[in-house]
């Protein structure tokens, strides 16, 4: 009649099969018995156990108001009065606000954090415990050691999860701006309207939290207001994608082609437009003419190999899909996924794993043709005068190869690869105006295809400008 709790079961998937057999073959079992399982999402989690379970997830609430309300609902009056120092209650609220902010930034994707960290209640509890211990150690006369508090929050308690340098700088900025003697002043606020309330009971804090806006502007978290546009757009796209994915997959449509017929027709059209495979002997011969061991040409060989992999995968999938629709071969799970995605104008998973992101299948296939055209022209006609930067699988590799090549050209001047840095200059030329490589004394390459997000470019004055007028 007891309860059994199994934690982190994604680390012991083999045992779960044994658990399933034990539960299902047991002749008698108490009605009060329950098995609780905690796990991260895992593709190899036993599907039978998953389907027979009642599933729930505990996600952090959306918004500052909901986050603070959840946090202070778990705060007891004993915790609120654990320290007599005047800094304790404001610090507790500031840590709670920091905790909510760090979680909320995750919904903005790369605009919020370069890496989506899993900040949780344990981080908050550990931070509160540290603040409590620190205040007990320093005492009223000595006062708070703010450098210690900032370091522990920004580098240890929350910073211990952060691996990206820019994310670490952001976290330390929060600690520096929000935690200090200034936070006890009358003018301090996290953002306009978001201040540290004064109160002696948990109810006082909950009453203040209840007055906060339900929907927060991104500026509360230090983001530009346009960040909300990106978030709402991504949320809408995700919602529509989910709706489309769970639609009934009927094989026929009203008064029109069946799904299979539509996909088969699209498969024929794409196969007709698909470029031919690269001949490895011809590729090798062309590279030898251009200098097979030059860094840029080594990079080209790597890009061609990856493009050949994409072309081969697309050709195989489309060919097999036609045969499966005709009934010649069995429709596998991967082919079924390709059929569903092609019908919905999305990129099949088989292709997406080895290629690039795109909004629709049409744009993706067009980009395949354009990327292939750049590589084919490069092989046949020699190095181009300009490069489509976003048409590479590994643009960082291209920049590295260019640095290596430039360094070799200037060895006589004492150049070393480690000391060579990249310098970008935006020209006033359009890509059609480029008729040759950059001057030899300048070096480098011409590139195009880069995009700005959150700003525009003033070509006349050569500077960044607001992409939209301020409202």
C-alpha positions in Angstrom: 0.0 0.0 0.0 3.0 2.3 0.0 4.3 4.6 -2.7 7.4 4.0 -4.8 9.4 7.0 -6.2 11.9 6.3 -9.0 13.9 9.4 -9.9 15.8 10.2 -13.1 14.6 7.0 -14.9 16.1 8.3 -18.2 19.4 7.1 -16.8 18.2 3.5 -16.3 16.0 2.7 -19.2 16.8 -1.1 -19.1 15.3 -1.3 -15.6 12.0 0.2 -16.8 11.3 -2.9 -19.0 11.8 -5.0 -15.9 9.5 -2.7 -13.9 6.8 -2.9 -16.6 6.9 -6.7 -16.5 6.8 -6.7 -12.7 3.7 -4.4 -12.5 1.8 -6.1 -15.3 2.4 -9.7 -14.2 1.7 -9.1 -10.5 -1.3 -11.3 -9.5 -2.4 -9.1 -6.5 -1.6 -5.5 -5.8 -2.9 -3.1 -3.1 -5.3 -0.4 -4.4 -3.3 2.2 -2.5 0.0 1.3 -4.2 1.4 4.0 -6.5 4.6 4.1 -8.6 5.9 7.6 -9.3 8.5 8.1 -12.1 10.6 11.2 -12.8 12.4 11.4 -16.1 13.6 13.7 -18.8 12.2 13.3 -22.3 14.1 10.4 -24.0 13.4 8.8 -27.4 14.1 5.3 -26.1 11.7 5.5 -23.1 9.5 2.4 -23.2 6.4 3.4 -25.0 4.2 0.9 -23.3 5.0 2.3 -19.9 4.6 5.8 -21.1 1.1 5.1 -22.6 -0.1 3.3 -19.5 1.0 6.1 -17.2 -0.7 9.3 -16.1 1.6 12.0 -17.2 2.1 15.6 -15.9 4.8 18.2 -16.0 5.6 21.0 -13.7 6.5 24.0 -15.8 7.4 27.4 -14.4 4.5 29.9 -14.7 4.5 32.6 -17.3 5.1 36.2 -16.3 6.7 38.0 -13.4 3.5 38.1 -11.4 2.8 34.4 -11.7 6.5 33.5 -11.0 6.7 35.6 -7.9 3.3 34.4 -6.7 4.4 30.8 -7.0 7.7 31.5 -5.2 6.1 33.4 -2.3 3.3 30.9 -2.0 6.0 28.5 -0.8 7.7 31.0 1.5 6.7 30.6 5.1 6.5 33.2 7.8 9.3 31.5 9.7 11.6 31.9 6.6 10.6 35.6 6.4 11.6 36.2 10.0 14.7 33.9 10.1 17.0 37.0 10.2 16.6 40.3 12.1 18.9 42.2 9.7 17.1 44.9 7.6 18.7 43.5 4.4 17.1 40.1 4.7 13.6 40.6 3.4 14.6 42.9 0.4 17.3 40.4 -0.5 14.9 37.5 -0.4 12.5 39.4 -2.8 15.4 40.4 -5.1 16.6 36.8 -5.4 13.0 35.8 -6.2 12.7 38.5 -8.8 16.1 37.4 -10.3 15.0 33.8 -10.4 11.8 34.7 -12.2 13.6 36.9 -14.7 16.1 34.2 -15.6 13.3 31.7 -16.2 11.3 34.2 -18.2 14.1 35.1 -20.6 14.1 31.5 -21.8 10.9 32.0 -23.7 12.6 34.6 -26.0 14.9 31.9 -27.3 18.4 33.0 -28.4 17.4 36.6 -27.6 17.0 35.7 -24.0 19.9 33.1 -23.6 22.3 31.8 -26.1 21.8 28.4 -24.4 18.4 27.6 -22.7 19.5 26.8 -19.2 17.2 24.7 -16.9 17.1 27.1 -13.9 14.8 25.5 -11.3 13.5 25.8 -7.7 16.7 24.2 -6.4 18.8 27.1 -7.6 16.5 29.6 -5.8 16.5 27.5 -2.6 20.3 27.3 -2.7 20.6 31.1 -3.3 18.3 31.9 -0.4 20.2 29.6 1.9 23.5 31.3 0.9 22.1 34.8 1.5 20.8 33.6 4.9 24.1 32.1 5.9 26.0 35.2 4.7 23.9 37.6 6.8 24.3 35.3 9.8 28.1 35.4 9.3 28.7 39.1 8.7 26.3 40.4 11.4 24.7 43.9 11.6 27.9 45.9 12.3 30.0 44.5 9.5 27.3 44.7 6.8 26.8 42.8 3.6 29.9 41.9 1.5 28.3 42.8 -1.9 31.2 41.5 -4.0 30.7 38.1 -2.4 26.9 38.2 -2.9 27.3 39.1 -6.6 30.0 36.5 -7.2 28.0 33.7 -5.5 24.8 34.5 -7.5 26.4 35.3 -10.8 29.2 32.7 -10.8 28.1 29.9 -8.5 24.4 29.5 -7.6 23.0 30.4 -11.0 26.3 30.9 -12.8 27.3 27.3 -12.2 24.8 26.3 -14.9 25.9 28.9 -17.4 28.5 27.8 -20.0 28.4 30.6 -22.6 30.6 33.6 -21.9 28.0 36.2 -23.1 25.3 34.5 -20.9 27.7 34.7 -18.0 28.3 38.4 -18.6 24.5 38.9 -18.7 24.0 37.1 -15.5 26.8 39.0 -13.7 25.3 42.3 -15.0 22.0 41.4 -13.3 23.9 40.7 -10.1 25.8 44.0 -10.4 22.9 46.2 -11.2 20.3 44.7 -8.8 22.4 43.8 -5.8 24.1 46.5 -3.8 23.6 49.0 -1.1 21.6 51.1 -3.6 18.8 48.5 -3.7 17.6 49.7 -0.3 17.1 53.3 -1.5 13.7 54.8 -2.3 14.5 55.3 -6.0 15.5 51.7 -6.7 13.4 49.7 -9.0 14.0 46.6 -11.2 12.0 48.4 -13.9 9.4 51.2 -13.8 6.6 49.9 -11.5 8.6 46.9 -10.3 10.0 47.8 -6.9 11.0 45.9 -3.7 7.9 46.0 -1.5 8.0 46.6 2.2 6.2 44.2 4.5 6.5 42.0 7.6 4.3 39.1 6.5 4.1 36.8 3.5 0.5 38.1 2.9 2.0 41.7 2.5 4.2 40.5 -0.3 1.5 38.4 -2.0 -0.8 41.5 -1.9 1.8 43.6 -3.7 2.6 40.8 -6.2 -1.2 40.6 -7.0 -1.0 44.2 -8.2 1.7 43.6 -10.8 0.7 43.4 -14.5 -0.4 40.0 -15.8 1.6 40.6 -19.1 5.1 42.0 -18.8 6.9 44.1 -21.4 10.2 42.6 -22.5 11.9 45.7 -21.1 11.4 44.3 -17.6 14.0 41.7 -18.4 16.3 44.1 -20.2 15.1 43.3 -23.7 13.9 45.5 -26.5 10.1 45.7 -26.9 10.5 44.1 -30.4 11.6 40.9 -28.6 8.0 40.2 -27.9 7.2 40.2 -31.6 9.7 37.4 -32.1 8.4 35.5 -29.2 4.7 35.8 -30.3 5.7 34.9 -33.9 7.6 31.8 -32.8 4.7 30.8 -30.4 2.1 31.1 -33.2 4.3 29.1 -35.6 4.8 26.4 -33.0 1.0 26.3 -32.3 0.1 26.0 -36.0 2.8 23.4 -36.5 1.3 21.3 -33.7 -2.2 21.7 -35.1 -1.1 20.6 -38.5 0.9 17.6 -37.1 -2.2 16.2 -35.2 -4.6 16.6 -38.1 -6.1 13.3 -39.4 -4.0 11.8 -42.1 -6.8 10.7 -44.4 -5.7 9.2 -47.7 -8.3 11.1 -49.7 -9.6 14.7 -50.0 -12.9 16.0 -51.0 -13.2 16.2 -54.8 -9.5 16.4 -55.4 -6.3 14.5 -55.4 -5.4 12.1 -52.6 -2.5 12.9 -50.3 -0.5 10.2 -51.9 -1.2 11.5 -55.4 -0.2 15.1 -54.4 3.1 13.9 -52.8 3.8 11.6 -55.8 3.4 14.5 -58.2 5.6 16.8 -56.0 8.2 14.0 -55.9 8.3 13.8 -59.7 8.7 17.5 -59.9 11.5 17.7 -57.4 13.4 14.8 -58.9 13.3 16.5 -62.3 14.9 19.7 -60.8 17.3 17.9 -58.5 20.9 18.5 -59.6 23.0 15.5 -60.7 25.5 13.8 -58.4 29.0 15.2 -58.2 31.6 13.0 -59.9 34.3 12.5 -57.3 37.0 12.1 -60.0 36.0 15.3 -61.8 35.8 17.2 -58.4 39.3 15.9 -57.5 40.7 17.0 -60.9 39.2 20.5 -60.7 40.5 21.0 -57.2 44.0 19.9 -58.3 43.9 22.5 -61.1 43.0 25.2 -58.5 45.4 24.0 -55.9 44.0 21.1 -53.8 46.0 22.0 -50.7 45.0 25.7 -50.5 42.8 26.3 -47.4 39.9 27.7 -49.4 39.9 24.8 -51.8 40.0 22.3 -48.9 37.0 24.1 -47.5 35.3 23.8 -50.9 35.9 20.0 -51.0 34.2 19.7 -47.6 31.2 21.7 -48.7 30.8 19.7 -51.9 30.9 16.4 -49.9 28.1 17.7 -47.6 26.1 18.9 -50.6 26.5 15.5 -52.2 25.2 13.9 -49.1 22.1 16.1 -49.2 21.5 15.5 -52.9 21.9 11.7 -52.4 19.5 11.6 -49.4 16.8 13.7 -51.3 17.1 11.5 -54.4 16.9 8.3 -52.4 13.9 9.5 -50.3 11.9 10.7 -53.3 12.6 7.6 -55.3 11.7 5.3 -52.4 8.6 7.4 -51.6 7.3 7.0 -55.2 7.8 3.2 -55.0 6.1 3.1 -51.5 3.1 5.0 -52.8 2.8 2.6 -55.8 2.9 -0.3 -53.4 6.2 -1.7 -54.7 8.0 -1.4 -51.4 6.8 -1.1 -47.8 6.1 2.4 -46.4 8.6 2.7 -43.6 8.3 5.1 -40.7 10.8 7.5 -42.2 9.0 7.5 -45.6 5.7 8.1 -43.8 7.3 11.1 -42.1 8.5 12.3 -45.5 5.1 11.9 -47.0 3.4 13.8 -44.2 5.9 16.7 -44.3 6.0 17.1 -48.0 2.2 17.2 -48.1 2.3 19.9 -45.4 5.1 21.8 -47.3 7.6 21.1 -44.4 11.1 19.7 -44.5 11.2 15.9 -43.8 13.3 15.0 -40.8 15.6 12.9 -42.9 16.6 15.9 -44.9 16.6 18.5 -42.1 19.2 16.5 -40.0 21.9 16.9 -42.6 20.9 20.3 -44.1 19.8 23.7 -43.0 16.8 25.5 -41.5 14.1 27.0 -43.7 10.5 28.2 -43.3 8.9 25.9 -45.9 9.9 23.0 -48.1 9.7 25.2 -51.2 12.2 27.7 -49.9 14.4 24.9 -48.7 14.5 23.2 -52.1 15.1 26.5 -53.9 18.1 27.1 -51.5 19.4 23.6 -52.3 19.5 24.5 -56.0 21.2 27.9 -55.3 23.8 26.4 -52.9 24.6 23.7 -55.4 24.9 26.4 -58.2 27.5 28.2 -56.2 29.6 25.1 -55.7 29.2 23.9 -59.3 30.2 27.3 -60.7 33.2 27.5 -58.3 34.4 24.1 -59.5 33.9 24.7 -63.2 34.8 28.4 -63.5 37.3 28.8 -60.7 37.1 30.9 -57.6 34.3 33.5 -57.7 34.8 37.2 -57.2 32.2 37.1 -54.4 30.8 34.4 -52.0 27.3 33.8 -50.8 28.2 33.5 -47.1 24.8 32.1 -45.9 25.0 29.4 -48.6 27.7 27.5 -46.8 27.2 24.7 -44.4 30.1 25.9 -42.3 30.6 29.6 -42.7 33.0 29.7 -39.8 35.2 27.3 -41.6 35.2 29.6 -44.6 36.4 32.5 -42.5 39.1 30.3 -40.9 40.3 29.2 -44.3 40.5 32.8 -45.5 42.6 33.7 -42.5 45.0 30.9 -43.2 45.3 31.8 -46.8 45.9 35.5 -46.0 48.5 34.6 -43.4 50.4 32.5 -45.9 50.4 35.3 -48.4 52.0 37.6 -45.8 54.5 35.3 -44.2 57.3 37.5 -45.5 55.9 40.3 -43.5 56.1 38.2 -40.3 52.3 37.5 -40.1 51.2 34.7 -37.7 47.9 33.0 -37.8 47.2 33.5 -34.1 47.6 37.2 -34.4 45.5 37.7 -37.5 42.0 39.1 -36.8 39.0 39.6 -39.1 38.0 43.0 -40.1 34.6 43.7 -41.9 33.9 46.6 -44.2 30.4 47.2 -45.7 30.8 48.5 -49.2 28.4 50.6 -51.2 28.5 48.1 -54.1 25.6 45.7 -54.9 26.7 42.2 -55.7 26.1 42.8 -59.4 28.7 45.6 -59.3 31.5 43.2 -58.1 33.7 42.4 -61.1 36.9 41.3 -59.4 38.5 40.2 -56.2 39.6 42.8 -53.6 42.9 44.6 -54.3 45.9 42.5 -53.5 47.3 45.0 -51.0 44.0 44.7 -49.0 43.3 41.0 -49.4 40.3 39.3 -48.1 37.1 38.4 -50.0 33.8 39.9 -51.0 30.7 38.3 -49.3 27.0 38.8 -49.5 23.8 37.3 -48.1 24.1 38.5 -44.5 21.1 39.8 -42.7 20.5 42.2 -39.8 18.0 41.5 -37.1 16.7 44.3 -34.9 18.4 47.0 -37.0 18.7 48.4 -40.5 21.7 49.7 -42.6 21.9 53.2 -44.0 23.8 52.7 -47.2 24.3 56.4 -47.9 26.0 57.1 -44.5 27.3 53.7 -43.9 26.0 53.1 -40.4 23.4 51.1 -38.4 19.9 52.6 -38.0 16.7 51.7 -36.3 14.9 49.2 -38.4 11.5 50.7 -37.5 10.5 54.2 -36.2 10.1 54.5 -32.5 6.5 54.7 -31.3 
